Amino acid sequence: MRMFRLASLVLAFAFSMTVGSLPARAASPEDTLVLTLKGGDVTIGLRPDLAPKHVEQIKALVRDGAYDNVAFHRVIEGFMAQTGDVQYGDLDDGYNAQAVGTGGSDLGDIEAEFSDDEHFVRGTVGMARSQNPNSANSQFFIMFAPAPPLDGEYTIVGTVEGGMDVVDQIKLGDAADNGSVNEPDRIMKARIAADK
C-alpha cells in the first residue's frame, strides 16, 4: 500500500513538472480568446488578473474584428510567433510588408503590466512593444519555448490552453531577417468564446 502511494506521489509530481506551463484551470468564456488559423483553432486563456488593461484592449479589438486576416509577420523557430499589427498586417486590406510590425491600433498604447511571478514558457502569450516599456498596443506573440530573458520585461496576457500543435504549424520566417515572413500565415478569425 505504501509503495503504491509513494509511486502515485512520484508520478503526480513528475506529471506536474511536465505540465508546469499549463494553467491550473481553464479561463471563463469571457476571458477565452479563440484564434482560427489554417491548421485549426488555438484557444488562449486570457489573464485579466495579471494584465487587466491589456486584456480589455485585446477583447475590444477582437470584438471589433480588428484581428481577422492579420498576418503572423515575425516567426522565429524555437522562440515565438508574432501577430496583431492591425494597422499594417491585414492581408486582405492594406497589408504593408515594409511596415508590418511597426503599427498598432487607434486605441492607443498601454502602460506596462509586468508580472514578477509569471514566466515566459511554451504557450505563454505576451504583448509586443518597442524599446519603451509602455508602448504595447495590439501586437502579441505566442512562445514556442521558454525565454527567461523576457520575464518581467514584457506583459503576459494569457496562456495557450489548446491548439499548441496548430501554433507549431505557423509558417516560419527568415532567421537572417529577424523572423520576417514572406507570404505569412494569418489569423483567419478571432473571437471571444462568450460571444458565440
N, C-alpha and C positions, 0 to 999 in steps of 0.2 A: 504494500500500500504506500509506504513512504517513498519507495523507489519510483512508483508511478507518479506520485505528487511532485517529487523533485524533477522528474523528466518533463512533466507538464509545465512546471515553472520555467525550466530552461528553454523549452520550446516557445512558451509565451514571450519570454524575454527576447529570444532570437528573432521572433516574428516582429515584435515591437521595434527592434533595431532596424529591420529591413524596411519597415513602412513608416519610419520616423518622419518622413516628409509629408505623409498624408494627413489630412485634417482628422481631428478626433470625431467629428460628426459632420454630416452634410449641411451646407448652408440652407437657409429657408428659401423658398421660391423667389421671394422678393430680392434676395441677395445672391441669386444664381444667374450667372451670365452664360448663355449658350451661343457658341460660335459655330456656324455651319461652314465647314471647309470642304474641299473637293473629296477628301477621304472620309468624311463623316462629321459628327458633332464633337465638339470639345466643351465640356461642362466645367465652369470655373466658379468656385465658391468665393464670392467677394467678401472682404473683411472690413466692414464699417467700424468694427471695434478697434482696428488699427489705423485706418485712414478714412474717416467719415467724409471729409471734403472731396477727396479723390474719388471715392466710390459714388458719391452723389453726382459728380460730374460725368463719370463713365455711364451711369444709368441714364442721365439726361441725354447724352449723345446717342446711346443705344436706342432710346425711345424716339429719338428724332430721325433714326435711320442713317445717322452720320457714318457709322462703321461699315455699312453694307458696301461691298465691292472694293474695300480698301486693301491695298497690297501689303504683303509681308515683304517690305522693301530691304530689310537688312537681316540676314540669316547666317549665323556663324556656327559651323559644325562644332559640337561639343560645348557650346556656350549658350546661345539663345536665338529666338526668332522675334523680330521687332515688327510692329504694325501700328496702325492707329493714326497715321497722318491724314486727317480728314480734309485738310486743305489741299495737299498735292498728291495724295495717294489713291484717290478714287479712280480705279481702272476704267470705269465707264463714263466718267465725267470730269475732265480736267486733269488727268494724270500728267505729272511733270517729272520725268526721270532724273532731271538735273536737280530739282528742288525737293523731291520726296525725302522725308526725314528731317526737314527743317521747318515744317509747318505745324499748325495746331488747329484750334477751333476758335470761334467767336466768343466762347465762354470765358476766356482769359486764363492766365496761369494760376497755379495753386501753390500755396505755401507748403513746404515740405512737412510730411508726417512720418518721420523716420521711426523705426522700431528697434529698440535695443535688444529685445528678447527673441526676435524672429530672424530667420536666416534665409538666404538665397540658396535654395536646394532645387533639385529637379522638380519641375512642376510649379515653382513659385512664379507668380505674376507680379512684375514691378512696373513702375512708371518711368518712362524715358524722360530725360531732361538735358539741358545744356550744362555748361560749367556752373551756372547759377543754380544752387540747390532748390530755389523757389520757382523754377521755370517749367515744371511738369504741366501738361495741358491735356492732350488727348492720346498721345502715343504711349504704348505699353509693350512689354516684352515678356515672353514665356521662356523659362530656363530649361535647357536640355540637361544641365548638370550643375552641381554645386559651384558657387562662385563666392567664397568668403570675402573677397575684397569689396563686394557690393554691400555687405551688411552695414547698416547704419548710414549708408551713403545715398541710397535710393529708396523710395517709398514702396513698400509692399502693399498690394491691393487685393491679392487673392491667391488661390491655390487651385491647380487643375484637380478636379475630383473624378473626372472620367474623360477618356479620349486622348490620353497622352500618346498613344500609338499613332493617332492622327497628327498630332503635333510633330512627331518624329518624321512624318512623311512630307512636311513642308519643304519646298524646293530650296536648296542651299544656295548661298551667294558665293561670290568670288572672294576667296581668302586673301588674295593680293589686293583687293579693293575694299577692305573693311566690311566684307559680307554683303556688298551691294549685289542685288539680284536682277539679272536680265530676264524679262518676261516672268515676273514674280507670280506666286500663288496669291490668293486673296481670301478675305473673309466674305463668303457669299452672302451670309445673313447673320446678323447679331440680334439677339433678343434676350429679354429678362424672362425667366421661366414663369413668373407670376402672371405675365401678360398673355399667355396662350391665346 
